[in-house]
């Protein structure tokens, strides 16, 4: 459906463009380009302030006076003209991150700002990118499974925790495929996935014996915990995007509520079986971190829909995030680790974007995904389930502190190495 302009003399979009925005011959193509790019960036999961910055810079390269207001559920694009502004409203839902398509869009934006691509050609490229079919069901299942298994190693689990985490990730991946065919499911997927994950994590000891029960559930649900959404929300708030940040932060709360209710249901069903005493996990050897990093890089490549050729970039980003976080935590405390790792990721991402003219998110997003306070979020959820309100509130506050440390690290890195002008 074509976007509907406010303050228009007629209902037809073409009439508005032709009769009310008489600036130059190519105005129609430029407006169409801006609307298509704004929708595409939004649907591919880019944060609101970055969408606004990209659109404004592309418009400035064509000397178009543009004002943009982006929230997680829509966009307002206002184009100034001698007779007054014409404003277009786009109703867009922010989708999952797609690094491959996002990187291609950033390259298009870069070429537009440098004048090496025409608006008509850029619009055709954007349409071709957005019309590409999504990846298959097997890739979705593998994304969840290969993301869950390594986190059991990062959480210092043992062999049993690794097996159960893999089973939980597989179950969540299968449910993701099932719910991808259901329209307007709301948060039903998170609710059902958390129920299944909690049931598996709570009852697998009947077959495998005693183990650290929290690790498989935290590892299996790490993809569903809204860590990236939390970081985006805090970054939007820090950038002055109060409406977008508050809206996204509310979405984080809704996801946590769905996961909490699902985990309660799953554990209640699992309690129907006699329980074996939960014990401390037997840690796997430290050298398991290397294959775990390789596996999580493959999982992140599938999860964030990056190109296969970007696997080495994602592996490097994951390694940098894990090593930086552990060094910072070891020498300066719990919050210094995420801050140092996020700073290193931001610097590396900006350097990569400048050198390759691609999106910095190819480095930053997979690395941040390893740093988001997933285990702390789960501990908070677990405390609330056990009616330990004080510990639950304390863990939730720590989760937000870690998120703030990540955002502070990214902002600090941007002050050291400025972001590429087209991204």
N, C-alpha and C positions, 0 to 999 in steps of 0.2 A: 504494500500500500504506500502510495506517495505521501511524504510528510506534509502536514497541513500548516500553512503559514498563518500567523496571526496578523491582524490589521490588513486584510487583503480586500481589494474591490470585487474580486470574483472568486469562485470556488476552485477553478482550475489552476493547478500549479504552473503550467506553461504560460497561462495568461499573466500570472503574477510576475513571473520572470521577465516576460516580454514587455509588459506595460509599466511596471513599477520599478524595475532595476535597470535603468538605461544608462549604463556606464561605458561599456565598450562591446564590441562584437562577440568576444569570447566569454562574456559574463555567465551565460547559461551553462556552458561546459564547466566552468570553474565552480559554480554553485553545486552542480550535480556531483562534481568530484569531492568537494568538502563534505557533502552529506553522505556520500558512499564511504569515504574514508573514516568519518566519525562513527558511523554505524559499525564498520568492520573492526576498528580498534576496540570499540566497546564490547562487541560480541566475543572478541578473542581474549578478553580478560584483563586489558590494560587498566591501570588505576585512573581515576577520574582526572587528577591534575595533569597526568601525562597525556591523556587524550586532548585536553584543552590546549596544552602547550604545543603539541604537534599540529593541531588544526590551525592555531593562530599563526605559527611560523610558516606553514604552507600558504595561508591566505596572504601573509605579508609579502611573500615572494612574488605574488601577483598583484600587489598593491590593492588588496581588497580589505576594507575596514571591517573586521569581524570580531564579534564578542561571543564567547561560548560559556555555557553553564552546563556542567555535566554532573549527574547524580547516578547512583548505581542502576536506576531503573529508567533513565531517559536522558535526553539532551535537548538544550535550547541553543540554537544558532541564530544570531541576529546580525544581519548584514546592513551596514549603514548606507544610506543613499541620500541625495539632496532633498527628497520629499519626505524623508523619515525612514526609520528602520523597518525591515521586513524580517520577521522572526519565524523560524521553522521549529516545529516540535517533533522530536523523534522518540517514540516509545521503544526502548531497547533494553533487553535484559542482559546483564553482564554474564558472559559464559565462562567456561573453563579456559585455562591458559593454553594457548596453542603457539608454541615457540616458533615452529617452522613458518606458519603463516604470518605471525607477528614480525618475524625477522624480514620476511619479504615485503611487508607493508612499510617497515622502517626504511628499507632500501628504496622503495618508491618515493617516500617522503623526502629522502635525501636527494634523489635525482631531481625531484620537483624544485626543491630549494636551490639547487645548483643550476637549474634551467636546462637540464639535459633530457627532459621528458615533458611532453605536452599534456594538458589536462585530459584530452580525449584518450590518448594512449594509456595514461595512468588509470583512468576509470575502467578501461577495458581489462587492464591487468588486475585491478582490484576485484572486478566481477569474476574473472577466471579463478583467482585465488579463493574467493569465498564460495564458489560453486563446486570446488573439489569435494569428492565424497569423503566422509570420515573414515578413519581406520577401522578395520574389522573387529569382530567380537573377540577373537583370540588375542589381539593386541591389548584390548581392555582388560581381559582376565590376567594376562601376563603383567600388565602394569601394576595391578594391585598386589599380585602374588610376589613379584620381584621387589616391590617396595616394602612389603611387610617382613619378609624373611631377614634382610640385613639389619633392620632396626632391632630385632631380638639380640643381635650381636652388639650393636651400639649401646643397648640397654644392659649389657653384660649378662645375658642369659646363657644357658647351657644347651646341650643337644636337645633335650625334651622341649625346652622353650622354643628352640629353632623350628622343630617339627610342628608344634602347635601353632606357632605364628604363621608358618607357611599355610597350614590348613585354614586358619582364620582369613588370611589374605585371599586365598583361593575362593572361599565362600563369599567374601565381600565382592570379589571381581565378578563372580557368576551372578550375584544379585544386581550388580551395576549393569550388566548386559540385559538382564531381565527388565529392569526399570527404565532402561533407555528407550524402550518401546512404549512406555506408558506416558501419556501426555498429562501435563498439569498435575504431577504427583506430589507437588509441594515438597515437604521434607519427609515423605514416606520412605524414600530410599534410605536416608540416614537412620530413621527409626527402625526399619526392618533389619538393616545391616548391623546396627549396634546390638539388636536382639540376638541375631544369629551369632555374632562374634562373641558376645557374653556367654551364650549357651555353650559354644564350643570350648571357650577358655575355662568355663566353670565345670565342665563335665568330662574333659579329656583325661583327667587324672584317673578315671575308672579304667582306662585302657593302658595309659602310659606310666602311671604311678605319680608320685608327688613331685611338684615342681613349683617354681615361683609364678603364681597364677596371674599377677598383674602384667607381666611382660608380654605374653601373647596377645592379650586384649589391647594393650597400648600400642604394640607393634602393628596389629591388624587394623586398628582404627586410626593410625597415624595419618593415612591419606584423607580420612573423613574429618579429622579435627581441623577446624578452620584457621590454621596457623598463618597461611599466606594471606587470607582475608583479614586476619587481625593485624598483620604487619601493614597491609595496604591501608586499613582504616586509620591506624596511628600515623602513618606517613601522610595521609590526606589531611588529618587534623593538624599535623606539624606544618604542612604547606599552606594552611589557611583555608582549606576546603572543608569548612565546618559541617555543611549540610551533607555532603557526600561521605565524610568520615563518620558522622554520627549515624547515618543510615546504614553504612557497612558494619559499624560496630553493633548496631541492633541485630543485623543479620547473623553476626557471630554468636550473639546470645541465643537466637532462635535455634541455630544448629546445635549448640551445646544442650539446650533443652531437649531436642529430639534425641540426641545421643544418650543423654542421661536417662530419659524414659525408656529407650530401647535397652540400655544396659541393665536397668532395674528388672525389666520383664525377662530378659535372657537369664539373669542370675536366679530369679525366682523359679523359673522352669528347671534350671540346673539343680536347684536345691531339692528337687524331688528324688534325686539319687543320693545315696550315702556319700559323704565327702571324706576324702583323705586329707590329712593335715598338710597345709601349705608350708613349704620350706624355702629357704634361701636358694637361689639359683647357683648352680656350679658353673663358674665362668669358663667360657671357651678360651683357648690360648690367644694371646694378643695378635699373633700373626693372622688370625681370622679376619682382622679388620681390613686387610688388603683385598681379599676376594669379596668381602662384604661391600667395600666401596665400588668394586667393579660391577657387582650385581645391582646395587642401588643406582648406579649410573645408567645401566640398561633400563631399570624400572622407571627412572626419572625421564629418560628419553621417550619412553612409551607414554608415561603418565602426562607429561607436558607437551606431547605431540611434536617433539623436535625431529629434525631430519636425521637419518641414521649417520650421516657424515659428521654430525655435531656430537657424537658420543664422546669423542676425546675431550671436547670442550667441557662437557658436563662432568666427565670423570675428574678433570682437573679442578673444576669448581667444587665438586663434592669433597675432594681431598683437601683443598685449601680451607674449606669451611670446617671440616672435622679437626684438622691439625691446628688451625688458628684458635678454634674454640677450646681445645684441650690445653694448649699452651697458655692462653689467657687465663683460664680457670685455675690452672696449676700455680701460676705465679702472682695473680692479682685478684682472684676471687670469682664467685659464681657469675656475676654480671659482667665482669671484664672479658670473659671468654666470648660470649655472643657479640659484645661490642667490637672486640678486635677482629673476630671472624667476619662480621658484617662490613667493617672498614676495609679489610683486605679484599673482600668480594666486590665492594663498590669500586675500589681502585682498579682491580683486575677487569671488571666489567666495562668501565669507561675506557680503559686502554684498549680492550678488545674491540669495542664499538668504533673507536677512532681508527684503529688499524684495518679493520675489515669492513667498515661502513655497514655493520649489521646491528641488531638490537643488543643492548647491554644485558637485557633480561636473559639471554642465553647463558650467561655466566651467573647472574645474580639469583634468578629464581630457583634453579636446582640446588644452589648452595644454601639459600635461605630455608629451603624445604627441609634440610637436615638440621637446621638450627632452631626452627620454631619449637616453642615449648610444649611439645606433644606429651611427653611423659609427665610434665608438671600439670598440664591440663587434665590428664587422666587421673592423676593423684587427687586433684581437686574434686573431680567427678566421683571418684571412689569414696572420698571422705564424706561427701554429701549423701551418698548411698548408705553409708554406715552411720548416718545421723551425727557425724562428728563435724558440726557446723564450724567451730573455731578453726580446725585444721583445714576444712574446705575453703573458707574465706581466705586464710593465710596462703594456701596454695594458689588460689585464683589470683590473689594480689601479686604473688611471685611470677605467675605467668605473664601478667601485664607488665611487670618490671622487665622481664626478659624481652618481651615485645618492644618495649620502649628502648632497651639497649640496642636491639637490632636496628630500629629506625634511626637512632642517634648515630650508629656506626655508618649507615648508608648516607645520612646527611653530611656527616663529617668527611666521608670519602668524596662526596660531590664538591665540598668546599676545597679539598686538596686538588682533585682532578675533575674539572668541570665536565658535566655531561655533554655528549656530542650534540651540537645545535639542532640537529634534525630529529632527535628522539625525545 
